[in-house]
């Protein structure tokens, strides 16, 4: 079959088919004397395998090492090893995503739990202190980071300067912006300035 027909049967573009051929994933190609490519019916199956493997998270290099030149001769052990490793990778990613989601949900709750009458700068300090003092299994936070945060409320003489810092930050309306595109929205307390 010609490349147009293969593209129609596989659901891929002709440029993607040529790309897979160029990088050595699609080898079921013959050239006619007129220069046209012809593909065997096995090419549809190979392209389906490539697409399915990519959706499962395999990189093209991984697919190249697993895909036999002849679909009748699979290396079962290598295939099972690759599939098992990919499952472990997915499980590890799921665990990291679950931790990240839980951390972000705790952060949102803490931001929304601003005590009545607390200004934005004080709430920002409270939220950051809670964040840094909490479980840090998925954060790269050290005890030095906690000490640095505690020092932000004192000047060089050890005197408390948090009220002047709070006033300055309130005047500048710049306490911990969540997203620069959300002008006027404050990270620490959810208020608008």
N, C-alpha and C positions, 0 to 999 in steps of 0.2 A: 504494500500500500504506500501511497505517497504521503508527504508530511501533512498536507491539509486534511486528509482523511484521518490520519493518526491524531491530529489535533482535535478533530471533531469527536472521535471515539474516546479520547482520554480526558477531554475537557481542559486541556492545557493549550497555551499559545504556541505557535510555531517557534517563536524565539526561545521559549523555555525548553522546548524539545531539543532545539539546536544546542542550547547551553548544556543540557544534561549529556548530550552526545560529546560536546567539546571537552567536558571535564571527565569523561570516561565512565559515566554511570549507565548510559544507553549505548550498548555495543551491537545491538541487533539491527545494524544498518548496512545496506549494500549501496554502492554507487553504480549507476548505469553508465554506459558510454557517453550519454548526452549530459552527464553531470548531475542528474536528478538523484535524490536519495530515495531508496525504497526500504520499507520497514517490514519485518515479519509480524505475524499476529502476536507473537510473544512480546513485542514492544509495548503493546497496550497493558499487558500484565505488569511488565517491569515499571512502566510509568506509574501505574496504580500503586505498586509497592513503594516506590520512591515518595509519592505524595502521602501515603499513609504513614510511612516512617517519619517523615518531616512533621506531620501533625502530632505524632507521638513524642516529639522532642529530639529526634535524632538529627545530628548535623550531617551535612553531605559527606564529609570525610568518614564518619561512622558508617553511613549507608554504603559507601564505596567499599569498605573493608568487609562488610557482611554480604553484599550482593554477589552471588556467584555469576560467572560468565554464562553458565548454563543453569537454568532454573531446576534442572533435574538433579543437580549435585550440590546440595546445601551442606555446609559444615554445621551440623546440629549443635555440637558443643559450643562453638563460637557464637552461634545465634542465641542459644539459651543463656550464655554468660552475658552477652550484650543486653538482652531483654531484662535479665535479673538486675544488672547494674542500673539500667534506665529506671526500673521500678524503684530501686533504692534512692536514686537521685530525685525522683518525683516525691517520694515520701519525705525526704529531707527538706525539700522546697516547701512542701505543705506545712511541715512543722515550723519552719522559719516564718512563713506567712501567717500562721496562726498566732505565733508570738508577737509579730509586728502588729497584727490587728488588735490583739488584747492590749498591747502597750498604747496604741493610739486611742482605743476606747477609754482606757483609764485616764489618759491625758485630756480627752474631751470632757469626761465627767469632772475632773479636777478643775478645769477652766470654768465650767458652768457652775461649779459649787462655790463661787465667789461669795465670801461672807458679806452680809448687809453692811453698807457703809465703807467698805474697803475700796480704796482707789486702785486704779489700774496698775500703777507701778508696784504697789505693795502686793497686789494679787499676782503680778508677774513673778515677783520674788518668791511668793508662797508656792506657786505652781512649779517653778524651776527647782526649788528646794525639795519639794515632794518628788519630782521626777528623778532628781539625782540621788535622793536618799532611798528610793524604792528599789525593787528588784532590777538588777541590771544585767540579767542573763543574756539579753540580746542587744545591749548597748556597750560601747567602749568607753565607759566612764570610770575614772580612777578616784581614789580618795583625795588626790590633789585637786580634782575638779570640784569636789564638795568644799574643800577648804577655800578655794578661790571664790566660790559663790558666797560663802560666809563672810569673806573679807570685803565683799562689795558693799556691805553696810557700815564699814568703818573707814575713817581717814587714816593718814599716816601716823597720827598720834594715838590711834586706838579709839578716838571719840566716835560716837554714833553719828553718821552723816546721812542716814537713810532718808530723813525727812527732807533735807535739801536736795538730795538726788531725786526723790519722789516729786518734789515741786518742779524741779528742772525738767524732768521727763514729762510731767503733766503739761507744762507750758509748751514744750516742743511737740506734744501729741505724737510721740514716736515710741511708745512702749511696745516693743516686740510685735511688729506687724506680721500677721499670719501669712498674708499673700500680698505682694505689692500691687497686684491688680485689683485688690479689694480696698480701695482708698478709704481711709477713715475707720477701718475695722481693726479692732485691737485683738492681738493674739491672746493676751492673758485673761481678759475678762469678757470678751464678746461685745463690749460696748462700742458705740460709734463716737468718733470725736468730731 
